[in-house]
Amino acid sequence: MRNKIIAEKLSKNLKEISVAEFFEKNRHLLGYENTTKAMLTVVKELVDNSLDACEEAGILPNINVSVKQTGENKYIIKVEDNGPGIVEEKLPFAFGKLLYGSKFHRLRQSRGIQGIGVSGAILYSQLTSGKPARITSSTGKRYINTIDLMIDVTRNEPHVISSKREKNPEKWHGIKVEMEIEGRYIEKGQSILEYLKQTAIMNPYARIVFNGPNGKVTFSRVVQDLPKLSKEIKPHPYGVELGILRRMLKETRAKNILSFLKSDFSRVGKTSALQMCKLARISPKRKPHSLDHNEITRLHKAMQTVKLISPPTDCLSQIGEETIIKGLKKEIEAEHFIAITRPPSVYKGRPFAVEVGLAYGGKLNPNKQVDLLRFANKVPLMYHQGDCAITKAVKEVDWRRYGLQQPSNSLPIGPLVILVHFASVWVPFTSEGKQAIASYPDIIKEIKLALQDAGRKLKKYISRKRRSHEIQMRKNLFERYIPEAAAAISKISDVPKEKIIEGLEKILKKGLKEIDIEEGENSNEKETKNGS
């Protein structure tokens, strides 16, 4: 009897909570762990949204970021872009409702996926300032729409406090977001300025202007073409888990299992679909929603067994080697640049690709640990470096083979910047904060292969540079003693000293030229051996 009373009392306290209410109490999960990181996260979410919108619309991005201090640990952040804008009726939901968006269910590379980022920033803003966010939008037509917005946390719904519409004589299009937050502004390390610099490296087709507390910084556009736009693909059978298959069977519009397998998945034709049905002992004419648990389990196993072509990779949008080098040259003062773009791979039915860039020498410090720039779908990963698969892969490469120092189980030491870009329709982040990639063996392996390809090119450059230095040292040594040797030879041969100096200099030049030719032949021979 006592247990029943307690159970009834506890059941009265049970109630549903909204996702907005959950993240309001667990803001650290979204990257709002402290005031420094919170300020960076707000800017990151807004800039990422702007870049995605511009790229999808085929517009070269112009993005203005403004950070203005209004009080102790209080800042107004404004981000404006020249994207396609958002239609008036969708504007409140796009910014005032968590888990609302167009990217979550599609298999296609993009920066934002979860539908949490920008609404999470507005949630943090109203939590720390108590004020609404102001969103201005236009699609370039007759009107500009502006709303003051807060999120109704208990319902996870937008609450529009005020709205206005004004004429748009200049046909401006884009989005402008303004909000006040609690934050701490810094300019070194994991800062807004560093995030924008890295964004400019990975997106050199964007022009980004930053107006910060300490002045204006412009990151110029050096590439005039947008990267190839990724295409949406259907799920591949190898990447579908049992629970997802069950839901797909309930939601499909297909009239039978055969058409379901052919229409709802990529790389499944009539022959492979019939083979799956046969292995699962299910009639191809069965209705999808009529399958019981055992039949769904057998079908799932059969889908993993039948040999299929890998999924299409046009769902990815790689940067390319030439663009990576241009991005690095734009922001890093180095003397030599290398880029590697690996062919796409597949992990659990999901395509991904790895790109690597190296910047070596120049004004980079030779006595410190290398700078590691990590990116996922063109977005800089600024935090949790030690937890990331990219960091683990870099540490596992033996950089001593490529002319650098490397303490045990650590990043190498030398005048080097290492850039690693992971592009995928599905990035396995370690948390909702999206700052580190999970250490799956297939991903680490592919990153290491790209790094090793780049490392071999780096070794070739370092060896040439070292050899050139040695030759120059020898040349300087010979040149220093030519006058003394010429004077001595002149005394015993009665030949004028000037003529002997001229002859010795010709011999020196000829010797250096032969060394250069020999170096080139040896280098080509090594390259041929490595290639074969």
matplotlib code that plots the C-alpha trace (Angstrom):
import matplotlib.pyplot as plt

x = [0.0, 2.9, 4.6, 1.4, 1.1, 4.7, 4.3, 1.1, 2.9, 5.9, 3.7, 2.0, 5.5, 6.0, 5.7, 7.1, 9.9, 10.7, 14.0, 14.4, 13.9, 16.5, 19.2, 18.4, 19.5, 22.3, 23.7, 27.3, 26.2, 25.8, 29.2, 28.2, 30.5, 32.0, 31.7, 34.8, 33.6, 30.0, 30.9, 32.8, 30.0, 27.4, 29.5, 30.3, 26.7, 25.7, 28.6, 28.2, 24.5, 25.4, 28.1, 25.7, 22.9, 25.1, 26.7, 23.3, 22.1, 25.3, 26.2, 29.8, 29.5, 30.0, 29.7, 30.0, 30.6, 30.4, 31.1, 30.5, 30.8, 27.9, 28.8, 30.8, 30.8, 28.0, 28.3, 26.1, 26.9, 25.7, 26.2, 24.9, 25.2, 24.2, 22.5, 19.0, 17.2, 14.2, 10.5, 8.5, 6.2, 9.2, 11.4, 10.2, 10.5, 14.0, 15.4, 13.0, 12.4, 15.1, 15.4, 13.7, 15.5, 15.9, 19.2, 18.7, 17.0, 19.0, 22.2, 24.3, 27.4, 26.6, 27.9, 24.7, 22.7, 20.9, 18.7, 20.0, 22.8, 21.3, 18.3, 20.7, 22.5, 19.2, 18.4, 21.7, 21.2, 17.8, 19.1, 22.0, 20.6, 16.9, 16.4, 15.0, 17.1, 16.4, 16.3, 16.1, 15.5, 14.7, 14.7, 15.5, 11.9, 9.7, 10.0, 12.5, 11.0, 12.3, 11.2, 12.1, 12.1, 12.4, 11.9, 9.0, 11.2, 8.4, 6.8, 9.9, 8.0, 9.0, 7.5, 7.5, 7.5, 7.3, 7.5, 7.7, 7.9, 9.6, 10.2, 13.3, 14.2, 17.8, 16.6, 18.9, 18.8, 20.2, 19.9, 21.0, 20.9, 21.6, 21.6, 23.1, 24.9, 27.1, 30.6, 34.3, 36.3, 39.8, 42.0, 44.4, 44.1, 40.5, 39.0, 36.6, 39.4, 41.2, 37.9, 37.3, 40.9, 40.6, 37.2, 38.8, 41.6, 39.0, 36.6, 38.8, 35.9, 34.2, 34.9, 34.6, 34.8, 35.2, 34.5, 35.7, 36.4, 40.0, 39.3, 38.4, 40.0, 39.1, 39.7, 39.7, 38.3, 41.1, 39.0, 36.2, 34.4, 32.3, 33.1, 31.0, 27.6, 26.9, 23.9, 21.5, 21.6, 19.4, 20.6, 22.8, 21.6, 25.0, 24.5, 20.9, 20.4, 17.6, 15.5, 15.8, 14.8, 11.7, 10.7, 11.4, 9.1, 6.3, 6.7, 7.4, 5.0, 6.1, 3.3, 5.5, 8.9, 10.5, 9.7, 10.6, 14.1, 14.5, 13.1, 14.1, 17.8, 20.8, 22.6, 19.7, 18.4, 15.8, 18.3, 19.8, 16.4, 15.0, 18.2, 17.6, 14.0, 15.1, 17.7, 15.2, 12.5, 10.0, 7.8, 8.7, 5.0, 4.5, 3.4, 6.2, 4.1, 3.0, 6.4, 6.8, 9.9, 11.5, 10.9, 12.4, 15.4, 15.9, 15.6, 18.1, 20.6, 20.0, 20.6, 24.0, 24.9, 24.1, 27.1, 26.4, 28.2, 29.4, 27.1, 27.6, 30.1, 28.6, 27.0, 30.4, 31.8, 35.6, 37.7, 40.4, 44.2, 44.5, 42.0, 43.5, 46.9, 45.4, 43.6, 46.8, 48.9, 46.4, 46.7, 50.0, 53.4, 55.3, 57.7, 56.3, 52.7, 51.4, 47.9, 46.5, 42.9, 42.2, 39.5, 36.3, 35.9, 32.9, 32.3, 29.1, 27.5, 28.2, 30.7, 33.5, 36.7, 39.9, 41.9, 45.3, 47.3, 50.8, 52.5, 56.2, 59.0, 58.9, 58.0, 56.8, 58.5, 60.9, 61.1, 57.5, 54.8, 53.2, 49.9, 47.1, 44.0, 41.0, 38.0, 34.7, 32.6, 34.7, 34.0, 37.0, 37.1, 38.5, 38.0, 38.6, 41.6, 42.9, 39.6, 39.6, 40.3, 42.3, 44.7, 45.1, 45.9, 48.5, 50.2, 50.3, 52.2, 56.0, 57.0, 60.7, 60.6, 59.7, 62.4, 60.7, 61.3, 58.6, 58.4, 56.8, 53.0, 52.9, 52.5, 55.7, 57.9, 58.9, 58.0, 54.8, 51.0, 49.0, 45.5, 43.1, 39.6, 37.0, 34.1, 31.0, 27.3, 27.5, 30.2, 30.5, 31.0, 31.7, 29.1, 26.4, 29.0, 30.5, 34.2, 35.8, 35.4, 35.0, 38.0, 36.6, 39.5, 38.4, 38.5, 41.8, 43.3, 42.2, 43.5, 46.9, 47.1, 46.5, 49.1, 51.7, 51.1, 51.7, 54.7, 56.5, 56.2, 57.4, 60.4, 61.4, 61.3, 63.2, 65.9, 66.3, 66.5, 69.0, 71.1, 71.0, 72.2, 75.1, 76.1, 75.9, 78.1, 80.7, 80.4, 81.0, 84.0, 85.6, 84.9, 86.7, 89.9, 89.9, 92.0, 94.6, 94.8, 95.1, 97.9, 99.9, 99.4, 100.3, 103.7, 104.7, 103.2, 103.8, 100.1, 98.3, 96.3, 93.1, 93.1, 93.5, 90.6, 88.4, 89.3, 88.7, 85.3, 84.3, 85.3, 83.2, 80.1, 80.5, 80.8, 77.7, 75.7, 76.7, 75.6, 72.2, 71.7, 72.7, 70.3, 67.4, 68.1, 68.4, 65.1, 63.3, 64.6, 63.4, 60.0, 59.6, 60.5, 58.0, 55.3, 55.8]
y = [0.0, 2.3, 1.7, 2.5, 5.8, 6.7, 5.7, 7.8, 10.8, 10.4, 10.0, 13.4, 15.0, 13.5, 16.0, 16.5, 19.0, 20.8, 20.5, 24.3, 23.9, 21.0, 23.0, 26.1, 24.0, 22.2, 25.0, 23.6, 20.8, 23.5, 25.1, 27.7, 26.4, 29.8, 33.4, 33.3, 30.2, 31.4, 34.5, 32.5, 30.0, 32.7, 34.2, 30.8, 29.7, 32.9, 32.9, 29.2, 29.8, 32.7, 30.7, 27.8, 30.0, 31.9, 28.7, 27.0, 30.1, 30.3, 33.7, 34.7, 35.4, 38.9, 38.7, 41.5, 40.7, 43.3, 42.9, 46.0, 46.2, 47.7, 47.0, 44.8, 41.4, 42.5, 42.7, 43.3, 40.9, 41.6, 39.4, 40.4, 38.4, 38.9, 35.5, 34.7, 35.7, 33.8, 34.3, 36.3, 33.4, 31.1, 33.7, 33.2, 29.4, 29.4, 31.4, 30.8, 27.0, 24.4, 21.3, 23.2, 23.2, 21.7, 19.9, 17.2, 14.5, 15.0, 13.2, 16.0, 17.8, 21.1, 23.0, 23.0, 19.8, 19.6, 22.7, 23.8, 26.3, 29.7, 29.1, 27.9, 31.2, 33.2, 31.0, 31.8, 35.5, 35.8, 33.7, 36.0, 39.4, 39.0, 40.8, 39.7, 39.1, 41.3, 39.5, 41.4, 39.6, 40.2, 38.0, 41.0, 41.8, 44.7, 44.5, 44.1, 42.3, 42.8, 41.0, 41.1, 37.5, 35.4, 31.7, 30.3, 27.8, 25.6, 25.1, 25.4, 27.9, 31.4, 34.4, 37.5, 40.6, 43.1, 43.1, 45.7, 45.8, 48.5, 49.1, 47.8, 50.3, 49.0, 45.3, 44.3, 40.6, 38.6, 38.2, 40.4, 39.1, 41.3, 40.1, 41.0, 38.4, 37.9, 37.2, 37.8, 39.1, 38.0, 38.3, 35.4, 31.7, 30.4, 33.7, 35.2, 36.7, 33.3, 31.6, 34.1, 33.8, 30.0, 30.4, 32.7, 30.1, 27.3, 29.5, 31.9, 32.7, 34.6, 38.2, 38.7, 42.0, 42.0, 45.2, 44.3, 46.3, 46.9, 47.9, 46.6, 43.5, 42.5, 39.0, 39.4, 37.1, 35.5, 32.9, 34.0, 30.7, 28.8, 25.1, 22.5, 22.4, 19.0, 17.0, 15.1, 11.3, 8.6, 6.4, 3.4, 0.0, -0.5, 2.7, 2.0, 0.6, -1.7, 1.0, 3.4, 0.6, 0.0, 3.7, 3.9, 0.9, 2.6, 6.0, 4.9, 5.6, 2.5, -0.1, -3.2, -4.2, -4.4, -0.8, 0.3, -1.1, 0.4, 3.8, 4.6, 3.6, 4.4, 1.7, -0.8, -2.1, -4.7, -7.6, -6.7, -5.9, -9.4, -10.9, -9.2, -10.4, -14.0, -13.9, -12.5, -15.0, -12.2, -11.9, -8.8, -8.1, -7.7, -4.3, -2.5, -1.7, -5.3, -6.8, -8.0, -7.6, -10.9, -10.2, -6.6, -8.1, -10.7, -7.9, -5.7, -8.6, -9.4, -5.7, -5.8, -9.1, -8.4, -6.9, -3.4, -0.5, 2.2, 5.2, 8.2, 10.8, 13.9, 14.6, 15.9, 19.4, 19.2, 22.4, 21.1, 21.4, 24.7, 26.4, 25.1, 26.5, 29.9, 30.0, 29.2, 31.7, 34.4, 34.2, 32.5, 33.8, 30.7, 29.8, 26.5, 25.2, 21.7, 20.3, 16.8, 15.9, 12.2, 10.4, 9.9, 6.9, 5.3, 4.5, 2.5, 3.5, 7.2, 8.9, 11.1, 12.7, 14.0, 17.0, 18.1, 21.4, 22.2, 25.6, 25.4, 27.8, 31.5, 33.4, 30.3, 29.5, 26.5, 25.8, 25.3, 22.6, 22.9, 24.7, 22.3, 23.6, 21.2, 21.5, 19.6, 20.5, 23.8, 24.8, 25.4, 23.2, 25.4, 23.4, 19.9, 19.3, 16.4, 14.5, 14.7, 12.0, 14.5, 15.2, 11.4, 10.8, 13.6, 12.2, 8.7, 9.8, 9.5, 13.1, 12.4, 10.5, 13.8, 16.0, 17.2, 16.6, 14.7, 13.9, 10.6, 10.6, 14.2, 16.7, 17.4, 20.4, 22.7, 25.7, 24.1, 24.6, 21.4, 21.8, 18.8, 19.0, 16.2, 16.4, 14.2, 13.9, 12.7, 14.0, 11.9, 14.7, 13.7, 16.1, 18.6, 21.4, 20.0, 20.7, 17.2, 14.2, 10.7, 8.4, 5.8, 3.6, 4.1, 7.9, 7.9, 5.7, 7.9, 11.1, 9.4, 8.4, 12.0, 13.3, 10.8, 11.8, 15.5, 14.5, 12.8, 16.1, 18.1, 15.8, 16.3, 20.1, 20.1, 17.8, 20.1, 23.2, 21.5, 20.4, 23.9, 25.3, 22.9, 23.8, 27.5, 27.0, 25.2, 27.9, 30.6, 28.6, 28.2, 31.9, 33.0, 31.1, 31.8, 35.1, 33.4, 30.3, 32.5, 34.6, 31.4, 29.9, 33.2, 33.2, 29.8, 30.0, 33.6, 33.8, 37.0, 36.6, 38.1, 35.5, 32.6, 34.0, 34.1, 30.5, 29.3, 31.0, 29.2, 25.9, 26.6, 27.6, 24.5, 22.2, 23.7, 23.3, 19.6, 19.1, 20.6, 18.3, 15.3, 16.3, 16.6, 13.2, 11.5, 13.2, 12.0, 8.5, 8.4, 9.7, 7.0, 4.3, 5.7, 5.9, 2.3]
z = [0.0, 0.9, -2.4, -4.3, -2.5, -3.3, -6.9, -7.3, -5.7, -8.0, -11.1, -10.4, -10.9, -14.3, -17.2, -20.7, -21.2, -24.5, -26.2, -25.7, -21.9, -21.9, -23.7, -21.5, -18.5, -20.4, -22.5, -22.2, -24.6, -27.3, -26.7, -24.1, -21.4, -20.4, -21.5, -23.8, -25.7, -25.7, -27.6, -30.2, -30.5, -31.2, -34.0, -35.4, -35.6, -37.4, -39.9, -40.7, -41.5, -43.7, -45.7, -46.2, -47.4, -49.9, -51.3, -51.8, -53.6, -55.8, -54.3, -53.5, -49.7, -48.3, -44.5, -42.0, -38.3, -35.6, -31.9, -29.7, -25.9, -24.1, -20.5, -18.2, -20.0, -22.2, -26.0, -29.0, -31.9, -35.4, -38.4, -41.9, -45.2, -48.8, -49.1, -50.5, -47.3, -45.7, -46.7, -44.1, -42.9, -42.1, -40.4, -36.8, -37.0, -38.6, -35.7, -32.8, -32.8, -31.9, -34.1, -37.0, -40.4, -43.8, -43.4, -40.8, -43.0, -46.1, -47.0, -48.3, -47.1, -45.3, -42.3, -40.2, -39.9, -36.5, -36.6, -33.3, -34.0, -34.6, -32.3, -29.6, -29.9, -29.5, -26.5, -24.9, -25.7, -24.0, -21.1, -20.3, -21.4, -21.1, -24.4, -27.7, -30.8, -33.9, -37.3, -40.6, -43.8, -47.5, -50.6, -52.7, -53.6, -52.5, -48.7, -45.9, -42.9, -39.3, -36.2, -32.5, -31.3, -28.2, -27.7, -25.7, -23.8, -22.4, -25.8, -28.0, -30.1, -31.4, -29.6, -31.9, -29.8, -32.6, -36.4, -39.2, -42.9, -44.9, -48.6, -50.3, -53.0, -53.4, -53.7, -50.8, -50.0, -47.1, -43.4, -40.6, -37.0, -33.9, -30.3, -26.9, -24.9, -21.9, -23.1, -22.7, -25.7, -26.5, -29.7, -29.2, -29.1, -29.3, -30.3, -32.8, -34.8, -35.0, -36.0, -38.8, -40.0, -40.2, -41.9, -44.5, -45.1, -45.8, -47.6, -49.7, -52.0, -49.1, -48.1, -44.4, -42.6, -38.8, -36.8, -33.3, -30.1, -31.3, -34.9, -38.3, -40.0, -43.6, -44.9, -48.7, -51.3, -53.4, -55.2, -57.6, -58.0, -55.5, -54.8, -56.5, -54.9, -53.2, -54.2, -52.0, -52.1, -50.8, -47.9, -48.8, -47.4, -45.6, -43.6, -42.4, -38.9, -37.9, -36.1, -39.0, -41.4, -39.3, -39.4, -43.2, -43.8, -41.9, -43.7, -47.3, -50.1, -51.9, -52.5, -52.1, -50.7, -54.2, -55.1, -51.5, -51.9, -55.4, -54.7, -51.1, -51.3, -53.5, -55.5, -55.3, -58.6, -59.4, -59.3, -55.9, -54.5, -55.5, -54.0, -50.7, -50.6, -51.4, -48.6, -46.2, -47.2, -47.9, -50.9, -53.0, -53.3, -49.6, -48.3, -46.4, -43.3, -43.0, -42.0, -38.4, -36.2, -37.3, -41.0, -40.6, -38.9, -41.7, -44.3, -42.5, -42.4, -46.1, -47.0, -45.4, -47.1, -50.8, -52.6, -53.7, -55.4, -53.0, -52.6, -55.0, -53.8, -55.5, -52.2, -51.1, -51.8, -51.5, -51.6, -53.9, -53.7, -55.6, -53.4, -50.2, -51.2, -52.1, -48.7, -46.8, -48.8, -48.1, -44.3, -43.5, -44.1, -45.2, -48.0, -49.3, -49.6, -50.2, -50.6, -51.0, -51.8, -51.3, -53.3, -51.4, -49.1, -47.5, -43.8, -42.9, -46.2, -45.7, -48.1, -46.7, -48.0, -46.4, -47.6, -46.2, -46.5, -45.3, -44.9, -44.2, -43.3, -43.8, -40.6, -38.8, -35.5, -36.0, -32.2, -31.3, -31.8, -35.2, -35.6, -36.3, -38.1, -38.0, -40.2, -40.6, -43.6, -44.0, -40.4, -38.0, -34.9, -32.2, -29.0, -27.7, -29.9, -27.8, -28.2, -32.0, -34.6, -36.6, -33.7, -33.1, -36.8, -36.9, -33.8, -35.2, -38.3, -37.9, -38.9, -38.3, -41.6, -43.2, -41.7, -38.5, -34.8, -32.9, -29.2, -28.3, -28.8, -29.6, -32.4, -34.4, -33.8, -36.6, -38.8, -40.0, -40.2, -40.8, -42.1, -42.2, -43.7, -43.1, -45.5, -45.1, -45.3, -41.6, -39.3, -36.1, -33.6, -30.1, -28.7, -29.7, -29.5, -32.7, -31.9, -32.2, -34.5, -33.0, -33.5, -35.9, -37.3, -40.9, -40.6, -38.8, -41.5, -44.3, -42.5, -42.0, -45.7, -46.7, -44.2, -45.4, -49.0, -48.0, -45.8, -48.7, -50.7, -47.6, -47.2, -50.8, -50.4, -47.1, -48.6, -51.5, -49.2, -47.0, -50.0, -51.5, -48.1, -48.1, -51.6, -50.8, -47.8, -49.9, -52.6, -50.0, -48.6, -52.1, -53.0, -49.8, -50.7, -54.5, -54.1, -51.9, -54.2, -57.3, -55.7, -54.9, -58.4, -60.0, -58.2, -59.5, -63.0, -64.0, -65.0, -64.0, -60.8, -62.3, -65.1, -62.6, -60.4, -63.6, -64.4, -60.8, -60.8, -64.0, -62.5, -59.4, -61.5, -63.6, -60.6, -59.0, -62.2, -62.4, -58.8, -59.5, -62.5, -60.5, -57.7, -60.1, -61.7, -58.2, -57.2, -60.3, -59.8, -56.2, -57.3, -60.0, -57.4, -54.9, -57.6, -58.8]

ax = plt.figure().add_subplot(projection="3d")
ax.plot(x, y, z, "-o")
ax.set_aspect("equal")
plt.show()
